[in-house]
Amino acid sequence: MEKFKYVKPGMSKINAGMPSKFGLPVKQKIISGIDGIPVSALIEEYGSPLFVISEKTIRDVYGEAKRAFDTRYPKVQFAWSYKTNYLDAVCSIFHEEGSWAEVVSGFEFEKALSNGVNGSQILFNGPEKSRDDLIMAIENNACIHIDHFDELYLLIEITREIQKKARVAIRINLDAGIYPIWDRFGFNYENGEAWNAINRIMLAESLELIGLHTHIGTYIMAQAAYGIAASKLANLYMAIHRKFDYWLKYLDLGGGFASKNTLKGAYMPGSETCPSFDDYAEAISNALISSEIPHENLPVLFLETGRALIDDAGYLLTTVLANKRLNGGRRSMVIDAGVNLLFTSFWYNLGVFPTKEMDHAEETTIYGPLCMNIDVIRDAIVFPQVKTGDQLVIERVGAYNITQWMQFINYRPNVVLIDNDGKTHIIRKKESLATFKKVEFDPKRG
Ligand SMILES: *Cc1c(COP(=O)(O)O)cnc(C)c1O
């Protein structure tokens, strides 16, 4: 009998692809290019890290949202939420598509004006409006959404002083089943405060009440909450008609639709759980058209959608700086983009993807480049073995990162727009020492 051949025992890791609680995906997702432009070409031309915005995605997503509402309600007007992403190039695309501007500060108001938005198409929200901001808003005929009684009295005072009427709405906070209620903003519906504010405005001859506004929160995954909010605004709309024989021009349901990002701690990916624009549109339009409001007197429906319209259009390209084993044996890597650029990494498990197929997937921690312990982009992500210099893509970063980023330790990087023809343009230039020389002064050295 022939002897079995001796084979020396050895250990090798089982490489079973990238299992997750949903089983084994056949293929690991890679992002090698954006709108047909290779990631490597973008980084070569504009550096790393690099924010990239896709005009095509902005227009496609906006088109989807608009269609969802336009097919269900007769009069819909979107107003672009500046604080979500106020790069001029981004705002201009929304304005070209027909969006008005929704701003929450004097700075954003000035930005909207400089982007060519007519003052009468600016919705001015927020708790912080200085006397000068209010005068600017009145002079430009903007829609001022009053946040609290002190602002209401200040407006009465100013409008008398400058002898000009102000077009106003009030922000209303209400119980739509979303907790905690954002009752720090606006006038409360349930305790009668909103009705009281409405009456005071109707009595003030220098204020013209044109609408009602609410913004129930952000990343709201229950479309039914919008139905409740819309019904409550509709009740006030009818109460105003009954008492004053007067129809307001609009009801504004604010922003807050969820994007496809996955919240930390969520069991299912956000792309599976986030309601569609159709779902939100169905809930809101149902509430309004089935309310007491006669159809010939339906108000214009304003929407201030931010995150859900821009998240998908933004990418952050980054480069691997180092691989490390932590003490406990866990694999980790350092990339050149950190929480200084990715404010939303505090809330989301952002999607990070290689640009080419790789194997040896293992649970990995992804650190940013900052010399600061909290600079973690992903605590734990099953990720293939990368090498120094490999490029990665972080997706769905179009909302709130480019406005909430901070200049900390590093210069902020280039932001590039890929236009509809596939051409690239720098829409915000990388900072340099000169950026700081312009605004810093040293009294000792003159
Ligand atoms: C931030 C904000 C928005 C946009 O909210 P999203 O959650 O990004 O849709 C709209 N309206 C107001 C008043 C806001 O403060």
The ligand as an SDF file (V2000), in Angstrom:
LIG
                    3D

 15 15  0  0  0  0  0  0  0  0999 V2000
  -31.8920   72.6350    8.3580 C   0  0  0  0  0  0  0  0  0  0  0  0
  -33.2270   73.0700    7.9350 C   0  0  0  0  0  0  0  0  0  0  0  0
  -33.8200   72.5620    6.7700 C   0  0  0  0  0  0  0  0  0  0  0  0
  -33.2100   71.4340    5.9640 C   0  0  0  0  0  0  0  0  0  0  0  0
  -33.3160   70.2490    6.6890 O   0  0  0  0  0  0  0  0  0  0  0  0
  -32.9240   68.8200    6.0950 P   0  0  0  0  0  0  0  0  0  0  0  0
  -33.0780   67.8980    7.2520 O   0  0  0  0  0  0  0  0  0  0  0  0
  -31.5220   68.8940    5.6010 O   0  0  0  0  0  0  0  0  0  0  0  0
  -33.8840   68.5070    4.9870 O   0  0  0  0  0  0  0  0  0  0  0  0
  -35.0470   73.0880    6.3860 C   0  0  0  0  0  0  0  0  0  0  0  0
  -35.6600   74.0510    7.1100 N   0  0  0  0  0  0  0  0  0  0  0  0
  -35.1270   74.5440    8.2430 C   0  0  0  0  0  0  0  0  0  0  0  0
  -35.8350   75.6070    8.9950 C   0  0  0  0  0  0  0  0  0  0  0  0
  -33.8990   74.0730    8.6950 C   0  0  0  0  0  0  0  0  0  0  0  0
  -33.3810   74.5590    9.8280 O   0  0  0  0  0  0  0  0  0  0  0  0
  1  2  1  0
  2  3  1  0
  2 14  2  0
  3  4  1  0
  3 10  2  0
  4  5  1  0
  5  6  1  0
  6  7  2  0
  6  8  1  0
  6  9  1  0
 10 11  1  0
 11 12  2  0
 12 13  1  0
 12 14  1  0
 14 15  1  0
M  END
$$$$
